[in-house]
Protein backbone atom coordinates (compact mmCIF):
# COMPACT_ATOMS: atom_id res chain seq x y z
CA UNK A 1 0.00 0.00 0.00
CA UNK A 2 1.28 3.47 -0.85
CA UNK A 3 2.42 5.66 2.04
CA UNK A 4 0.63 8.65 0.52
CA UNK A 5 -2.80 9.46 2.00
CA UNK A 6 -5.77 9.22 -0.32
CA UNK A 7 -7.17 12.52 -1.69
CA UNK A 8 -10.27 12.17 0.48
CA UNK A 9 -8.25 12.48 3.65
CA UNK A 10 -5.08 14.29 2.57
CA UNK A 11 -6.57 17.67 3.46
CA UNK A 12 -6.65 16.74 7.13
CA UNK A 13 -2.86 16.64 7.44
CA UNK A 14 -1.99 19.68 9.55
CA UNK A 15 1.18 18.16 10.99
CA UNK A 16 3.97 16.55 8.99
CA UNK A 17 3.32 13.03 7.70
CA UNK A 18 4.94 10.38 9.87
CA UNK A 19 4.67 12.45 13.04
CA UNK A 20 3.30 9.43 14.95
CA UNK A 21 5.03 6.72 12.93
CA UNK A 22 6.07 3.71 14.99
CA UNK A 23 3.50 4.46 17.69
CA UNK A 24 0.40 2.49 18.64
CA UNK A 25 -2.70 4.35 19.82
CA UNK A 26 -5.69 2.84 21.62
CA UNK A 27 -8.88 4.90 21.43
CA UNK A 28 -12.02 4.06 23.37
CA UNK A 29 -15.25 4.97 21.65
CA UNK A 30 -13.20 5.15 18.47
CA UNK A 31 -15.94 3.79 16.22
CA UNK A 32 -17.75 7.09 15.77
CA UNK A 33 -17.88 10.84 16.44
CA UNK A 34 -14.89 12.46 18.08
CA UNK A 35 -13.16 9.14 18.73
CA UNK A 36 -13.25 8.15 15.06
CA UNK A 37 -11.97 11.59 14.07
CA UNK A 38 -9.03 11.22 16.44
CA UNK A 39 -8.31 7.76 15.05
CA UNK A 40 -8.36 9.07 11.46
CA UNK A 41 -5.85 11.82 12.19
CA UNK A 42 -3.60 9.47 14.15
CA UNK A 43 -3.73 7.01 11.26
CA UNK A 44 -2.82 9.72 8.77
CA UNK A 45 0.15 10.60 10.95
CA UNK A 46 1.45 7.03 10.89
CA UNK A 47 0.14 5.45 14.10
CA UNK A 48 -1.20 1.91 14.32
CA UNK A 49 -4.69 1.88 15.79
CA UNK A 50 -6.66 -0.14 18.34
CA UNK A 51 -10.32 0.90 18.36
CA UNK A 52 -12.65 -0.12 21.19
CA UNK A 53 -16.44 0.05 21.02
CA UNK A 54 -19.60 -1.84 21.91
CA UNK A 55 -21.28 -1.91 18.50
CA UNK A 56 -19.85 -4.55 16.16
CA UNK A 57 -21.40 -3.01 13.03
CA UNK A 58 -20.06 0.46 13.83
CA UNK A 59 -16.62 -1.02 14.48
CA UNK A 60 -16.67 -2.71 11.09
CA UNK A 61 -17.68 0.53 9.39
CA UNK A 62 -14.96 2.42 11.26
CA UNK A 63 -12.35 -0.10 10.20
CA UNK A 64 -13.27 0.40 6.54
CA UNK A 65 -13.13 4.18 6.95
CA UNK A 66 -9.80 4.06 8.76
CA UNK A 67 -8.31 1.86 6.04
CA UNK A 68 -8.31 4.98 3.85
CA UNK A 69 -5.60 6.46 6.07
CA UNK A 70 -3.26 3.56 5.32
CA UNK A 71 -3.02 2.70 9.02
CA UNK A 72 -2.94 -0.78 10.47
CA UNK A 73 -6.12 -1.17 12.51
CA UNK A 74 -7.55 -3.73 14.89
CA UNK A 75 -10.94 -3.45 16.58
CA UNK A 76 -12.02 -4.73 19.98
CA UNK A 77 -15.67 -5.25 20.87
CA UNK A 78 -16.22 -4.47 24.52
CA UNK A 79 -17.66 -2.27 27.24
CA UNK A 80 -15.27 0.21 28.87
CA UNK A 81 -17.12 -0.32 32.17
CA UNK A 82 -15.55 -3.79 32.37
CA UNK A 83 -11.92 -4.03 33.47
CA UNK A 84 -11.61 -7.24 31.46
CA UNK A 85 -12.37 -5.25 28.30
CA UNK A 86 -9.48 -2.90 29.04
CA UNK A 87 -7.12 -5.77 29.73
CA UNK A 88 -8.12 -7.51 26.51
CA UNK A 89 -7.71 -4.38 24.39
CA UNK A 90 -4.29 -3.59 25.83
CA UNK A 91 -3.18 -7.19 25.44
CA UNK A 92 -4.20 -7.17 21.78
CA UNK A 93 -2.31 -3.93 21.18
CA UNK A 94 0.83 -5.48 22.60
CA UNK A 95 0.37 -8.82 20.83
CA UNK A 96 -0.36 -7.35 17.37
CA UNK A 97 1.71 -4.18 17.35
CA UNK A 98 4.37 -4.90 19.96
CA UNK A 99 3.39 -2.27 22.51
CA UNK A 100 1.23 0.71 23.35
CA UNK A 101 2.29 4.35 23.27
CA UNK A 102 -0.89 6.45 23.30
CA UNK A 103 -4.17 5.94 25.15
CA UNK A 104 -7.17 8.17 24.43
CA UNK A 105 -10.04 7.75 26.89
CA UNK A 106 -12.85 9.11 24.74
CA UNK A 107 -15.84 6.83 25.45
CA UNK A 108 -18.54 8.74 27.30
CA UNK A 109 -22.23 8.76 28.10
CA UNK A 110 -24.56 11.65 28.81
CA UNK A 111 -28.20 12.69 28.69
CA UNK A 112 -30.15 15.69 29.92
CA UNK A 113 -32.00 15.20 33.20
CA UNK A 114 -32.89 17.45 36.13
CA UNK A 115 -31.16 15.96 39.13
CA UNK A 116 -34.40 15.31 41.04
CA UNK A 117 -35.66 13.23 38.10
CA UNK A 118 -32.45 11.30 37.55
CA UNK A 119 -32.61 7.60 38.34
CA UNK A 120 -29.86 5.87 40.30
CA UNK A 121 -29.34 3.65 37.26
CA UNK A 122 -28.85 6.67 35.00
CA UNK A 123 -26.40 8.22 37.46
CA UNK A 124 -24.37 5.02 37.73
CA UNK A 125 -24.32 4.45 33.96
CA UNK A 126 -22.61 7.77 33.24
CA UNK A 127 -20.20 7.49 36.18
CA UNK A 128 -19.31 3.95 35.09
CA UNK A 129 -18.63 4.87 31.47
CA UNK A 130 -16.90 8.22 31.95
CA UNK A 131 -14.98 7.81 35.20
CA UNK A 132 -14.68 4.08 35.83
CA UNK A 133 -14.03 3.43 32.16
CA UNK A 134 -11.12 5.86 32.27
CA UNK A 135 -9.80 4.15 35.41
CA UNK A 136 -10.05 0.73 33.75
CA UNK A 137 -8.03 1.65 30.69
CA UNK A 138 -5.41 3.73 32.51
CA UNK A 139 -4.96 0.92 35.01
CA UNK A 140 -4.66 -1.79 32.35
CA UNK A 141 -2.33 0.27 30.14
CA UNK A 142 0.27 1.23 32.74
CA UNK A 143 2.96 -1.36 31.96
CA UNK A 144 3.12 -0.93 28.17
CA UNK A 145 2.90 2.86 28.45
CA UNK A 146 5.76 2.79 30.95
CA UNK A 147 7.78 0.69 28.53
CA UNK A 148 7.06 2.84 25.46
CA UNK A 149 10.21 3.87 23.63
CA UNK A 150 8.54 7.19 22.82
CA UNK A 151 7.24 7.86 26.34
CA UNK A 152 3.69 6.93 27.24
CA UNK A 153 0.88 9.40 26.57
CA UNK A 154 -2.65 9.42 27.99
CA UNK A 155 -5.25 11.88 26.74
CA UNK A 156 -8.53 12.02 28.64
CA UNK A 157 -11.52 13.71 27.03
CA UNK A 158 -13.08 15.79 29.82
CA UNK A 159 -15.28 18.90 30.10
CA UNK A 160 -14.89 22.51 31.20
CA UNK A 161 -18.18 21.94 33.09
CA UNK A 162 -16.20 19.69 35.43
CA UNK A 163 -15.19 22.96 37.11
CA UNK A 164 -18.31 25.09 36.60
CA UNK A 165 -20.90 22.36 37.13
CA UNK A 166 -23.57 21.49 34.59
CA UNK A 167 -27.23 21.89 35.56
CA UNK A 168 -29.20 19.17 33.82
CA UNK A 169 -26.13 16.96 33.47
CA UNK A 170 -24.82 16.69 37.03
CA UNK A 171 -23.84 13.06 36.43
CA UNK A 172 -21.57 13.95 33.49
CA UNK A 173 -20.05 16.98 35.24
CA UNK A 174 -19.35 14.88 38.34
CA UNK A 175 -17.83 12.05 36.33
CA UNK A 176 -15.62 14.39 34.33
CA UNK A 177 -14.53 16.19 37.50
CA UNK A 178 -13.26 12.81 38.63
CA UNK A 179 -11.53 12.29 35.29
CA UNK A 180 -9.92 15.73 35.51
CA UNK A 181 -8.47 15.12 38.96
CA UNK A 182 -7.46 11.57 38.02
CA UNK A 183 -5.46 13.13 35.20
CA UNK A 184 -3.65 15.44 37.59
CA UNK A 185 -2.99 12.63 40.05
CA UNK A 186 -1.56 10.29 37.42
CA UNK A 187 0.53 13.07 35.89
CA UNK A 188 2.39 13.25 39.20
CA UNK A 189 2.39 9.53 40.04
CA UNK A 190 3.45 8.37 36.60
CA UNK A 191 5.64 11.26 35.49
CA UNK A 192 8.67 9.41 36.82
CA UNK A 193 7.83 6.57 34.46
CA UNK A 194 7.86 8.90 31.47
CA UNK A 195 4.07 8.87 31.08
CA UNK A 196 2.36 12.16 30.29
CA UNK A 197 -1.33 12.56 31.17
CA UNK A 198 -3.46 15.46 29.91
CA UNK A 199 -7.08 16.46 29.40
CA UNK A 200 -8.74 17.79 26.28
CA UNK A 201 -11.91 19.78 27.01
CA UNK A 202 -14.16 19.99 23.92
CA UNK A 203 -16.98 22.42 23.45
CA UNK A 204 -20.10 21.50 21.46
CA UNK A 205 -18.97 19.63 18.35
CA UNK A 206 -21.16 19.78 15.25
CA UNK A 207 -22.59 16.51 13.98
CA UNK A 208 -21.99 14.55 17.18
CA UNK A 209 -24.52 12.64 19.22
CA UNK A 210 -23.88 14.99 22.14
CA UNK A 211 -24.97 18.09 20.22
CA UNK A 212 -27.98 16.29 18.74
CA UNK A 213 -29.16 14.91 22.06
CA UNK A 214 -28.32 17.73 24.45
CA UNK A 215 -29.07 20.77 22.29
CA UNK A 216 -30.77 20.13 18.96
CA UNK A 217 -33.37 17.64 20.21
CA UNK A 218 -34.26 20.02 23.06
CA UNK A 219 -34.51 23.11 20.86
CA UNK A 220 -31.47 24.65 22.55
CA UNK A 221 -29.02 24.74 19.63
CA UNK A 222 -29.40 28.47 18.84
CA UNK A 223 -29.06 29.41 22.51
CA UNK A 224 -25.93 27.30 22.81
CA UNK A 225 -24.53 28.78 19.62
CA UNK A 226 -24.97 32.27 21.07
CA UNK A 227 -22.61 31.25 23.87
CA UNK A 228 -19.76 30.52 21.46
CA UNK A 229 -17.18 33.31 21.34
CA UNK A 230 -16.17 32.24 17.83
CA UNK A 231 -19.81 32.10 16.73
CA UNK A 232 -19.83 28.48 15.61
CA UNK A 233 -19.83 24.94 16.92
CA UNK A 234 -16.58 23.02 16.70
CA UNK A 235 -15.66 20.36 14.19
CA UNK A 236 -14.50 16.86 15.05
CA UNK A 237 -11.18 17.75 13.45
CA UNK A 238 -10.66 20.56 15.97
CA UNK A 239 -10.49 17.95 18.73
CA UNK A 240 -8.55 15.44 16.66
CA UNK A 241 -5.79 17.93 15.83
CA UNK A 242 -5.52 18.96 19.48
CA UNK A 243 -5.09 15.30 20.42
CA UNK A 244 -2.46 14.91 17.71
CA UNK A 245 -0.51 17.80 19.21
CA UNK A 246 -0.63 16.35 22.72
CA UNK A 247 0.53 12.95 21.45
CA UNK A 248 3.41 14.46 19.49
CA UNK A 249 6.99 15.29 20.54
CA UNK A 250 5.97 18.98 20.52
CA UNK A 251 4.11 18.32 23.78
CA UNK A 252 6.87 16.30 25.44
CA UNK A 253 7.07 18.70 28.41
CA UNK A 254 3.31 19.04 28.93
CA UNK A 255 1.56 16.94 31.56
CA UNK A 256 -1.28 17.35 34.03
CA UNK A 257 -2.84 20.11 31.93
CA UNK A 258 -6.20 20.99 30.39
CA UNK A 259 -6.32 21.89 26.69
CA UNK A 260 -9.65 23.65 26.21
CA UNK A 261 -10.92 23.40 22.63
CA UNK A 262 -14.33 25.06 22.89
CA UNK A 263 -14.32 28.18 20.71
CA UNK A 264 -14.30 30.38 23.81
CA UNK A 265 -17.56 28.94 25.13
CA UNK A 266 -16.36 28.60 28.73
CA UNK A 267 -15.48 32.30 28.78
CA UNK A 268 -18.53 33.71 27.03
CA UNK A 269 -21.34 31.54 28.39
CA UNK A 270 -21.53 33.44 31.70
CA UNK A 271 -22.16 36.70 29.81
CA UNK A 272 -25.04 35.46 27.64
C-alpha positions as CSV (number, residue, x, y, z in Angstrom):
1,X,0.0,0.0,0.0
2,X,1.3,3.5,-0.8
3,X,2.4,5.7,2.0
4,X,0.6,8.7,0.5
5,X,-2.8,9.5,2.0
6,X,-5.8,9.2,-0.3
7,X,-7.2,12.5,-1.7
8,X,-10.3,12.2,0.5
9,X,-8.2,12.5,3.7
10,X,-5.1,14.3,2.6
11,X,-6.6,17.7,3.5
12,X,-6.6,16.7,7.1
13,X,-2.9,16.6,7.4
14,X,-2.0,19.7,9.5
15,X,1.2,18.2,11.0
16,X,4.0,16.6,9.0
17,X,3.3,13.0,7.7
18,X,4.9,10.4,9.9
19,X,4.7,12.4,13.0
20,X,3.3,9.4,15.0
21,X,5.0,6.7,12.9
22,X,6.1,3.7,15.0
23,X,3.5,4.5,17.7
24,X,0.4,2.5,18.6
25,X,-2.7,4.4,19.8
26,X,-5.7,2.8,21.6
27,X,-8.9,4.9,21.4
28,X,-12.0,4.1,23.4
29,X,-15.3,5.0,21.7
30,X,-13.2,5.1,18.5
31,X,-15.9,3.8,16.2
32,X,-17.8,7.1,15.8
33,X,-17.9,10.8,16.4
34,X,-14.9,12.5,18.1
35,X,-13.2,9.1,18.7
36,X,-13.3,8.2,15.1
37,X,-12.0,11.6,14.1
38,X,-9.0,11.2,16.4
39,X,-8.3,7.8,15.0
40,X,-8.4,9.1,11.5
41,X,-5.9,11.8,12.2
42,X,-3.6,9.5,14.2
43,X,-3.7,7.0,11.3
44,X,-2.8,9.7,8.8
45,X,0.2,10.6,11.0
46,X,1.4,7.0,10.9
47,X,0.1,5.5,14.1
48,X,-1.2,1.9,14.3
49,X,-4.7,1.9,15.8
50,X,-6.7,-0.1,18.3
51,X,-10.3,0.9,18.4
52,X,-12.6,-0.1,21.2
53,X,-16.4,0.1,21.0
54,X,-19.6,-1.8,21.9
55,X,-21.3,-1.9,18.5
56,X,-19.8,-4.6,16.2
57,X,-21.4,-3.0,13.0
58,X,-20.1,0.5,13.8
59,X,-16.6,-1.0,14.5
60,X,-16.7,-2.7,11.1
61,X,-17.7,0.5,9.4
62,X,-15.0,2.4,11.3
63,X,-12.4,-0.1,10.2
64,X,-13.3,0.4,6.5
65,X,-13.1,4.2,7.0
66,X,-9.8,4.1,8.8
67,X,-8.3,1.9,6.0
68,X,-8.3,5.0,3.8
69,X,-5.6,6.5,6.1
70,X,-3.3,3.6,5.3
71,X,-3.0,2.7,9.0
72,X,-2.9,-0.8,10.5
73,X,-6.1,-1.2,12.5
74,X,-7.6,-3.7,14.9
75,X,-10.9,-3.5,16.6
76,X,-12.0,-4.7,20.0
77,X,-15.7,-5.2,20.9
78,X,-16.2,-4.5,24.5
79,X,-17.7,-2.3,27.2
80,X,-15.3,0.2,28.9
81,X,-17.1,-0.3,32.2
82,X,-15.5,-3.8,32.4
83,X,-11.9,-4.0,33.5
84,X,-11.6,-7.2,31.5
85,X,-12.4,-5.3,28.3
86,X,-9.5,-2.9,29.0
87,X,-7.1,-5.8,29.7
88,X,-8.1,-7.5,26.5
89,X,-7.7,-4.4,24.4
90,X,-4.3,-3.6,25.8
91,X,-3.2,-7.2,25.4
92,X,-4.2,-7.2,21.8
93,X,-2.3,-3.9,21.2
94,X,0.8,-5.5,22.6
95,X,0.4,-8.8,20.8
96,X,-0.4,-7.4,17.4
97,X,1.7,-4.2,17.3
98,X,4.4,-4.9,20.0
99,X,3.4,-2.3,22.5
100,X,1.2,0.7,23.4
101,X,2.3,4.4,23.3
102,X,-0.9,6.5,23.3
103,X,-4.2,5.9,25.1
104,X,-7.2,8.2,24.4
105,X,-10.0,7.8,26.9
106,X,-12.8,9.1,24.7
107,X,-15.8,6.8,25.5
108,X,-18.5,8.7,27.3
109,X,-22.2,8.8,28.1
110,X,-24.6,11.7,28.8
111,X,-28.2,12.7,28.7
112,X,-30.1,15.7,29.9
113,X,-32.0,15.2,33.2
114,X,-32.9,17.4,36.1
115,X,-31.2,16.0,39.1
116,X,-34.4,15.3,41.0
117,X,-35.7,13.2,38.1
118,X,-32.5,11.3,37.5
119,X,-32.6,7.6,38.3
120,X,-29.9,5.9,40.3
121,X,-29.3,3.6,37.3
122,X,-28.8,6.7,35.0
123,X,-26.4,8.2,37.5
124,X,-24.4,5.0,37.7
125,X,-24.3,4.4,34.0
126,X,-22.6,7.8,33.2
127,X,-20.2,7.5,36.2
128,X,-19.3,4.0,35.1
129,X,-18.6,4.9,31.5
130,X,-16.9,8.2,32.0
131,X,-15.0,7.8,35.2
132,X,-14.7,4.1,35.8
133,X,-14.0,3.4,32.2
134,X,-11.1,5.9,32.3
135,X,-9.8,4.1,35.4
136,X,-10.0,0.7,33.8
137,X,-8.0,1.6,30.7
138,X,-5.4,3.7,32.5
139,X,-5.0,0.9,35.0
140,X,-4.7,-1.8,32.4
141,X,-2.3,0.3,30.1
142,X,0.3,1.2,32.7
143,X,3.0,-1.4,32.0
144,X,3.1,-0.9,28.2
145,X,2.9,2.9,28.5
146,X,5.8,2.8,31.0
147,X,7.8,0.7,28.5
148,X,7.1,2.8,25.5
149,X,10.2,3.9,23.6
150,X,8.5,7.2,22.8
151,X,7.2,7.9,26.3
152,X,3.7,6.9,27.2
153,X,0.9,9.4,26.6
154,X,-2.6,9.4,28.0
155,X,-5.2,11.9,26.7
156,X,-8.5,12.0,28.6
157,X,-11.5,13.7,27.0
158,X,-13.1,15.8,29.8
159,X,-15.3,18.9,30.1
160,X,-14.9,22.5,31.2
161,X,-18.2,21.9,33.1
162,X,-16.2,19.7,35.4
163,X,-15.2,23.0,37.1
164,X,-18.3,25.1,36.6
165,X,-20.9,22.4,37.1
166,X,-23.6,21.5,34.6
167,X,-27.2,21.9,35.6
168,X,-29.2,19.2,33.8
169,X,-26.1,17.0,33.5
170,X,-24.8,16.7,37.0
171,X,-23.8,13.1,36.4
172,X,-21.6,13.9,33.5
173,X,-20.1,17.0,35.2
174,X,-19.3,14.9,38.3
175,X,-17.8,12.0,36.3
176,X,-15.6,14.4,34.3
177,X,-14.5,16.2,37.5
178,X,-13.3,12.8,38.6
179,X,-11.5,12.3,35.3
180,X,-9.9,15.7,35.5
181,X,-8.5,15.1,39.0
182,X,-7.5,11.6,38.0
183,X,-5.5,13.1,35.2
184,X,-3.7,15.4,37.6
185,X,-3.0,12.6,40.1
186,X,-1.6,10.3,37.4
187,X,0.5,13.1,35.9
188,X,2.4,13.2,39.2
189,X,2.4,9.5,40.0
190,X,3.4,8.4,36.6
191,X,5.6,11.3,35.5
192,X,8.7,9.4,36.8
193,X,7.8,6.6,34.5
194,X,7.9,8.9,31.5
195,X,4.1,8.9,31.1
196,X,2.4,12.2,30.3
197,X,-1.3,12.6,31.2
198,X,-3.5,15.5,29.9
199,X,-7.1,16.5,29.4
200,X,-8.7,17.8,26.3
201,X,-11.9,19.8,27.0
202,X,-14.2,20.0,23.9
203,X,-17.0,22.4,23.5
204,X,-20.1,21.5,21.5
205,X,-19.0,19.6,18.3
206,X,-21.2,19.8,15.3
207,X,-22.6,16.5,14.0
208,X,-22.0,14.5,17.2
209,X,-24.5,12.6,19.2
210,X,-23.9,15.0,22.1
211,X,-25.0,18.1,20.2
212,X,-28.0,16.3,18.7
213,X,-29.2,14.9,22.1
214,X,-28.3,17.7,24.5
215,X,-29.1,20.8,22.3
216,X,-30.8,20.1,19.0
217,X,-33.4,17.6,20.2
218,X,-34.3,20.0,23.1
219,X,-34.5,23.1,20.9
220,X,-31.5,24.7,22.6
221,X,-29.0,24.7,19.6
222,X,-29.4,28.5,18.8
223,X,-29.1,29.4,22.5
224,X,-25.9,27.3,22.8
225,X,-24.5,28.8,19.6
226,X,-25.0,32.3,21.1
227,X,-22.6,31.2,23.9
228,X,-19.8,30.5,21.5
229,X,-17.2,33.3,21.3
230,X,-16.2,32.2,17.8
231,X,-19.8,32.1,16.7
232,X,-19.8,28.5,15.6
233,X,-19.8,24.9,16.9
234,X,-16.6,23.0,16.7
235,X,-15.7,20.4,14.2
236,X,-14.5,16.9,15.0
237,X,-11.2,17.8,13.4
238,X,-10.7,20.6,16.0
239,X,-10.5,18.0,18.7
240,X,-8.6,15.4,16.7
241,X,-5.8,17.9,15.8
242,X,-5.5,19.0,19.5
243,X,-5.1,15.3,20.4
244,X,-2.5,14.9,17.7
245,X,-0.5,17.8,19.2
246,X,-0.6,16.4,22.7
247,X,0.5,12.9,21.5
248,X,3.4,14.5,19.5
249,X,7.0,15.3,20.5
250,X,6.0,19.0,20.5
251,X,4.1,18.3,23.8
252,X,6.9,16.3,25.4
253,X,7.1,18.7,28.4
254,X,3.3,19.0,28.9
255,X,1.6,16.9,31.6
256,X,-1.3,17.4,34.0
257,X,-2.8,20.1,31.9
258,X,-6.2,21.0,30.4
259,X,-6.3,21.9,26.7
260,X,-9.6,23.7,26.2
261,X,-10.9,23.4,22.6
262,X,-14.3,25.1,22.9
263,X,-14.3,28.2,20.7
264,X,-14.3,30.4,23.8
265,X,-17.6,28.9,25.1
266,X,-16.4,28.6,28.7
267,X,-15.5,32.3,28.8
268,X,-18.5,33.7,27.0
269,X,-21.3,31.5,28.4
270,X,-21.5,33.4,31.7
271,X,-22.2,36.7,29.8
272,X,-25.0,35.5,27.6
